[in-house]
Amino acid sequence: MIPNNFLLFVQLITILFITPGPQRILIITNSMNYGFPKSLWTGIGDVSANAIQMICATFGIYTLMKPHPQILDAFKWIGALYLIYLALRFLNRKTGVTIDKTFGTRSALDLFKDGFVSALFSPGAIVFFVVMFPTFLDPNNNFLVHFIILMTTHVILDFFFLTIYAGVSSRIAIFLKNYPNLISRLSGFALLFLAYRILSTKINL
């Protein structure tokens, strides 16, 4: 029942989850600005988008994107522009508020949307699920069962590491609560840097 290369898959995604990337930095940003419990909705949005990507990639999106690479470019721009939008929200935040007052200023649905949109249009995630993920599946050997096992494993481990990132960053925010503007500026510039990295990275299928 377990895929033959299951352990290799777990090792690969664990390395990816440990490495700070756009989704890790996004949940760190939301945790420091809105608190640990609410930031978990960003993680839920992230893994929900990943689940959709796994389903689409496994069941044929590659055949659509291969002859039309501009689709991936469009996804890249959408994801980067959304990160820029989030960055500007932080950079334009009014001064003179304490970090405690920023908790609750955005709903759980808003934070879910942050994680969902940024992950859904992440070119790196798209390439991984389109190119790498299907290679761990054997169409002639319990294909559907193995797909469910791999997808479930990915979602659980991803959310686990996102929770760790959010928990640690919320602790750091406690020590910085007297400097809310610093957190906002750091968050904004971090998201702008991620947008730049996404737009400047050449990704081929």
Short mmCIF file of the C-alpha atoms (twelve columns), coordinates in Angstrom:
data_MODEL
# 
_entry.id   MODEL 
# 
loop_
_atom_site.group_PDB 
_atom_site.id 
_atom_site.type_symbol 
_atom_site.label_atom_id 
_atom_site.label_alt_id 
_atom_site.label_comp_id 
_atom_site.label_asym_id 
_atom_site.label_seq_id 
_atom_site.Cartn_x 
_atom_site.Cartn_y 
_atom_site.Cartn_z 
_atom_site.pdbx_PDB_model_num 
ATOM 1   C CA . MET A 1   0.000   0.000  0.000   1 
ATOM 2   C CA . ILE A 2   2.853   2.408  0.761   1 
ATOM 3   C CA . PRO A 3   4.653   3.782  -2.345  1 
ATOM 4   C CA . ASN A 4   8.086   2.255  -2.882  1 
ATOM 5   C CA . ASN A 5   9.778   5.667  -2.841  1 
ATOM 6   C CA . PHE A 6   7.733   7.038  0.047   1 
ATOM 7   C CA . LEU A 7   10.724  7.670  2.332   1 
ATOM 8   C CA . LEU A 8   12.519  9.550  -0.431  1 
ATOM 9   C CA . PHE A 9   9.424   11.685 -0.918  1 
ATOM 10  C CA . VAL A 10  9.260   12.459 2.814   1 
ATOM 11  C CA . GLN A 11  12.945  13.376 2.912   1 
ATOM 12  C CA . LEU A 12  12.591  15.659 -0.102  1 
ATOM 13  C CA . ILE A 13  9.574   17.605 1.111   1 
ATOM 14  C CA . THR A 14  10.986  17.862 4.647   1 
ATOM 15  C CA . ILE A 15  14.050  19.625 3.264   1 
ATOM 16  C CA . LEU A 16  11.785  21.938 1.279   1 
ATOM 17  C CA . PHE A 17  9.644   22.696 4.334   1 
ATOM 18  C CA . ILE A 18  12.635  23.464 6.550   1 
ATOM 19  C CA . THR A 19  14.035  25.900 3.991   1 
ATOM 20  C CA . PRO A 20  12.497  29.382 4.373   1 
ATOM 21  C CA . GLY A 21  10.427  30.256 1.328   1 
ATOM 22  C CA . PRO A 22  7.562   32.589 0.400   1 
ATOM 23  C CA . GLN A 23  4.905   30.671 2.339   1 
ATOM 24  C CA . ARG A 24  7.133   30.376 5.434   1 
ATOM 25  C CA . ILE A 25  7.905   34.091 5.437   1 
ATOM 26  C CA . LEU A 26  4.254   34.947 4.831   1 
ATOM 27  C CA . ILE A 27  3.058   32.974 7.853   1 
ATOM 28  C CA . ILE A 28  5.901   34.447 9.938   1 
ATOM 29  C CA . THR A 29  4.743   37.913 8.908   1 
ATOM 30  C CA . ASN A 30  1.107   37.210 9.740   1 
ATOM 31  C CA . SER A 31  2.013   35.545 13.036  1 
ATOM 32  C CA . MET A 32  4.066   38.527 14.175  1 
ATOM 33  C CA . ASN A 33  1.374   40.998 13.154  1 
ATOM 34  C CA . TYR A 34  -1.879  39.197 13.976  1 
ATOM 35  C CA . GLY A 35  -0.912  36.533 16.497  1 
ATOM 36  C CA . PHE A 36  -0.156  32.821 16.393  1 
ATOM 37  C CA . PRO A 37  -3.719  31.388 16.449  1 
ATOM 38  C CA . LYS A 38  -5.000  33.513 13.571  1 
ATOM 39  C CA . SER A 39  -1.857  33.012 11.512  1 
ATOM 40  C CA . LEU A 40  -2.651  29.299 11.326  1 
ATOM 41  C CA . TRP A 41  -5.402  30.212 8.860   1 
ATOM 42  C CA . THR A 42  -2.624  31.307 6.521   1 
ATOM 43  C CA . GLY A 43  -1.168  27.814 6.840   1 
ATOM 44  C CA . ILE A 44  -4.562  26.238 6.158   1 
ATOM 45  C CA . GLY A 45  -4.889  28.377 3.042   1 
ATOM 46  C CA . ASP A 46  -1.428  27.313 1.928   1 
ATOM 47  C CA . VAL A 47  -1.994  23.578 2.255   1 
ATOM 48  C CA . SER A 48  -5.457  23.889 0.676   1 
ATOM 49  C CA . ALA A 49  -3.926  25.495 -2.408  1 
ATOM 50  C CA . ASN A 50  -1.210  22.833 -2.490  1 
ATOM 51  C CA . ALA A 51  -3.831  20.085 -2.403  1 
ATOM 52  C CA . ILE A 52  -5.553  21.640 -5.413  1 
ATOM 53  C CA . GLN A 53  -2.213  21.917 -7.208  1 
ATOM 54  C CA . MET A 54  -1.421  18.261 -6.539  1 
ATOM 55  C CA . ILE A 55  -4.787  17.174 -7.908  1 
ATOM 56  C CA . CYS A 56  -4.498  19.349 -11.017 1 
ATOM 57  C CA . ALA A 57  -0.878  18.421 -11.681 1 
ATOM 58  C CA . THR A 58  -1.461  14.713 -11.242 1 
ATOM 59  C CA . PHE A 59  -4.529  14.605 -13.426 1 
ATOM 60  C CA . GLY A 60  -3.332  16.516 -16.445 1 
ATOM 61  C CA . ILE A 61  -2.414  20.185 -15.997 1 
ATOM 62  C CA . TYR A 62  1.094   19.445 -17.300 1 
ATOM 63  C CA . THR A 63  -0.319  18.644 -20.741 1 
ATOM 64  C CA . LEU A 64  -1.877  22.124 -20.782 1 
ATOM 65  C CA . MET A 65  1.083   24.092 -19.453 1 
ATOM 66  C CA . LYS A 66  3.843   22.404 -21.462 1 
ATOM 67  C CA . PRO A 67  2.824   23.894 -24.841 1 
ATOM 68  C CA . HIS A 68  1.729   27.162 -23.208 1 
ATOM 69  C CA . PRO A 69  4.538   28.311 -20.849 1 
ATOM 70  C CA . GLN A 70  2.960   31.765 -20.694 1 
ATOM 71  C CA . ILE A 71  0.438   30.278 -18.277 1 
ATOM 72  C CA . LEU A 72  3.222   29.778 -15.741 1 
ATOM 73  C CA . ASP A 73  4.432   33.334 -16.364 1 
ATOM 74  C CA . ALA A 74  0.925   34.621 -15.685 1 
ATOM 75  C CA . PHE A 75  0.784   32.679 -12.419 1 
ATOM 76  C CA . LYS A 76  4.172   34.121 -11.465 1 
ATOM 77  C CA . TRP A 77  2.970   37.688 -11.998 1 
ATOM 78  C CA . ILE A 78  -0.296  37.142 -10.145 1 
ATOM 79  C CA . GLY A 79  1.536   35.695 -7.150  1 
ATOM 80  C CA . ALA A 80  4.154   38.458 -7.116  1 
ATOM 81  C CA . LEU A 81  1.580   41.246 -7.436  1 
ATOM 82  C CA . TYR A 82  -0.404  39.812 -4.548  1 
ATOM 83  C CA . LEU A 83  2.723   39.797 -2.373  1 
ATOM 84  C CA . ILE A 84  3.370   43.422 -3.357  1 
ATOM 85  C CA . TYR A 85  -0.191  44.271 -2.354  1 
ATOM 86  C CA . LEU A 86  0.340   42.676 1.062   1 
ATOM 87  C CA . ALA A 87  3.687   44.453 1.447   1 
ATOM 88  C CA . LEU A 88  2.123   47.842 0.768   1 
ATOM 89  C CA . ARG A 89  -0.515  47.165 3.414   1 
ATOM 90  C CA . PHE A 90  2.224   46.757 6.014   1 
ATOM 91  C CA . LEU A 91  4.336   49.669 4.784   1 
ATOM 92  C CA . ASN A 92  1.327   52.003 4.778   1 
ATOM 93  C CA . ARG A 93  0.143   50.978 8.242   1 
ATOM 94  C CA . LYS A 94  -0.418  54.028 10.408  1 
ATOM 95  C CA . THR A 95  2.120   54.679 13.130  1 
ATOM 96  C CA . GLY A 96  1.354   55.010 16.788  1 
ATOM 97  C CA . VAL A 97  -0.354  51.675 17.382  1 
ATOM 98  C CA . THR A 98  0.878   48.882 19.596  1 
ATOM 99  C CA . ILE A 99  1.217   45.394 18.277  1 
ATOM 100 C CA . ASP A 100 -1.550  44.182 20.572  1 
ATOM 101 C CA . LYS A 101 -4.018  46.426 18.775  1 
ATOM 102 C CA . THR A 102 -3.135  44.937 15.434  1 
ATOM 103 C CA . PHE A 103 -4.448  41.549 16.531  1 
ATOM 104 C CA . GLY A 104 -7.858  40.931 15.045  1 
ATOM 105 C CA . THR A 105 -7.667  43.724 12.454  1 
ATOM 106 C CA . ARG A 106 -7.998  41.095 9.724   1 
ATOM 107 C CA . SER A 107 -10.391 38.183 9.715   1 
ATOM 108 C CA . ALA A 108 -9.480  34.510 9.589   1 
ATOM 109 C CA . LEU A 109 -10.835 34.459 6.038   1 
ATOM 110 C CA . ASP A 110 -8.440  37.257 5.044   1 
ATOM 111 C CA . LEU A 111 -5.471  35.347 6.439   1 
ATOM 112 C CA . PHE A 112 -6.676  32.142 4.779   1 
ATOM 113 C CA . LYS A 113 -6.826  34.041 1.494   1 
ATOM 114 C CA . ASP A 114 -3.251  35.273 1.984   1 
ATOM 115 C CA . GLY A 115 -1.945  31.730 2.240   1 
ATOM 116 C CA . PHE A 116 -4.216  30.335 -0.465  1 
ATOM 117 C CA . VAL A 117 -3.545  32.939 -3.158  1 
ATOM 118 C CA . SER A 118 0.207   33.178 -2.570  1 
ATOM 119 C CA . ALA A 119 0.588   29.385 -2.636  1 
ATOM 120 C CA . LEU A 120 -1.779  28.784 -5.549  1 
ATOM 121 C CA . PHE A 121 0.127   31.164 -7.811  1 
ATOM 122 C CA . SER A 122 3.609   30.317 -6.540  1 
ATOM 123 C CA . PRO A 123 5.643   29.295 -9.619  1 
ATOM 124 C CA . GLY A 124 7.997   27.212 -7.500  1 
ATOM 125 C CA . ALA A 125 5.120   25.191 -6.060  1 
ATOM 126 C CA . ILE A 126 3.541   24.809 -9.481  1 
ATOM 127 C CA . VAL A 127 6.739   23.452 -10.995 1 
ATOM 128 C CA . PHE A 128 7.279   21.047 -8.089  1 
ATOM 129 C CA . PHE A 129 3.783   19.594 -8.331  1 
ATOM 130 C CA . VAL A 130 3.784   19.481 -12.122 1 
ATOM 131 C CA . VAL A 131 7.287   18.078 -12.638 1 
ATOM 132 C CA . MET A 132 8.364   16.323 -9.423  1 
ATOM 133 C CA . PHE A 133 5.237   15.117 -7.642  1 
ATOM 134 C CA . PRO A 134 3.927   12.809 -10.406 1 
ATOM 135 C CA . THR A 135 7.303   11.028 -10.561 1 
ATOM 136 C CA . PHE A 136 6.549   9.453  -7.183  1 
ATOM 137 C CA . LEU A 137 3.415   7.815  -8.587  1 
ATOM 138 C CA . ASP A 138 3.214   4.579  -10.549 1 
ATOM 139 C CA . PRO A 139 0.146   4.582  -12.836 1 
ATOM 140 C CA . ASN A 140 0.217   0.784  -12.900 1 
ATOM 141 C CA . ASN A 141 0.407   0.197  -9.153  1 
ATOM 142 C CA . ASN A 142 -2.340  1.437  -6.794  1 
ATOM 143 C CA . PHE A 143 -2.182  4.869  -8.393  1 
ATOM 144 C CA . LEU A 144 -5.117  6.478  -6.571  1 
ATOM 145 C CA . VAL A 145 -4.185  5.025  -3.175  1 
ATOM 146 C CA . HIS A 146 -0.584  6.180  -3.506  1 
ATOM 147 C CA . PHE A 147 -1.736  9.622  -4.632  1 
ATOM 148 C CA . ILE A 148 -3.910  10.001 -1.531  1 
ATOM 149 C CA . ILE A 149 -1.055  8.837  0.725   1 
ATOM 150 C CA . LEU A 150 1.449   11.267 -0.802  1 
ATOM 151 C CA . MET A 151 -0.974  14.193 -0.828  1 
ATOM 152 C CA . THR A 152 -2.019  13.606 2.788   1 
ATOM 153 C CA . THR A 153 1.606   13.284 3.881   1 
ATOM 154 C CA . HIS A 154 2.518   16.508 2.110   1 
ATOM 155 C CA . VAL A 155 -0.372  18.451 3.648   1 
ATOM 156 C CA . ILE A 156 0.294   17.207 7.197   1 
ATOM 157 C CA . LEU A 157 4.052   17.816 7.142   1 
ATOM 158 C CA . ASP A 158 3.671   21.192 5.442   1 
ATOM 159 C CA . PHE A 159 1.175   22.418 8.033   1 
ATOM 160 C CA . PHE A 160 3.349   21.027 10.842  1 
ATOM 161 C CA . PHE A 161 6.389   23.047 9.778   1 
ATOM 162 C CA . LEU A 162 4.276   26.133 9.060   1 
ATOM 163 C CA . THR A 163 2.958   25.883 12.621  1 
ATOM 164 C CA . ILE A 164 6.513   25.768 13.968  1 
ATOM 165 C CA . TYR A 165 7.481   28.855 11.974  1 
ATOM 166 C CA . ALA A 166 4.372   30.689 13.177  1 
ATOM 167 C CA . GLY A 167 4.901   29.681 16.806  1 
ATOM 168 C CA . VAL A 168 8.530   30.780 16.935  1 
ATOM 169 C CA . SER A 169 7.838   34.095 15.208  1 
ATOM 170 C CA . SER A 170 4.940   34.889 17.546  1 
ATOM 171 C CA . ARG A 171 7.345   34.484 20.474  1 
ATOM 172 C CA . ILE A 172 9.736   36.914 18.848  1 
ATOM 173 C CA . ALA A 173 6.885   39.376 18.343  1 
ATOM 174 C CA . ILE A 174 6.319   39.495 22.111  1 
ATOM 175 C CA . PHE A 175 9.778   40.985 22.574  1 
ATOM 176 C CA . LEU A 176 9.134   43.485 19.780  1 
ATOM 177 C CA . LYS A 177 5.677   44.593 20.890  1 
ATOM 178 C CA . ASN A 178 6.971   48.061 21.774  1 
ATOM 179 C CA . TYR A 179 8.212   48.495 18.204  1 
ATOM 180 C CA . PRO A 180 5.152   47.806 16.029  1 
ATOM 181 C CA . ASN A 181 6.374   50.031 13.214  1 
ATOM 182 C CA . LEU A 182 9.592   48.030 12.990  1 
ATOM 183 C CA . ILE A 183 7.609   44.813 12.568  1 
ATOM 184 C CA . SER A 184 5.445   46.400 9.882   1 
ATOM 185 C CA . ARG A 185 8.460   47.706 7.976   1 
ATOM 186 C CA . LEU A 186 10.340  44.421 8.197   1 
ATOM 187 C CA . SER A 187 7.237   42.521 7.101   1 
ATOM 188 C CA . GLY A 188 6.644   44.838 4.162   1 
ATOM 189 C CA . PHE A 189 10.217  44.755 2.910   1 
ATOM 190 C CA . ALA A 190 10.403  40.970 3.331   1 
ATOM 191 C CA . LEU A 191 7.314   40.526 1.145   1 
ATOM 192 C CA . LEU A 192 8.649   42.971 -1.449  1 
ATOM 193 C CA . PHE A 193 11.887  40.967 -1.561  1 
ATOM 194 C CA . LEU A 194 9.916   37.765 -2.128  1 
ATOM 195 C CA . ALA A 195 7.966   39.389 -4.958  1 
ATOM 196 C CA . TYR A 196 11.247  40.467 -6.552  1 
ATOM 197 C CA . ARG A 197 12.703  36.971 -6.213  1 
ATOM 198 C CA . ILE A 198 9.643   35.440 -7.844  1 
ATOM 199 C CA . LEU A 199 9.674   37.865 -10.773 1 
ATOM 200 C CA . SER A 200 13.428  37.572 -11.327 1 
ATOM 201 C CA . THR A 201 13.531  33.777 -11.237 1 
ATOM 202 C CA . LYS A 202 13.414  31.984 -14.568 1 
ATOM 203 C CA . ILE A 203 11.442  28.768 -14.244 1 
ATOM 204 C CA . ASN A 204 11.019  26.283 -17.068 1 
ATOM 205 C CA . LEU A 205 8.836   23.214 -17.230 1 
# 
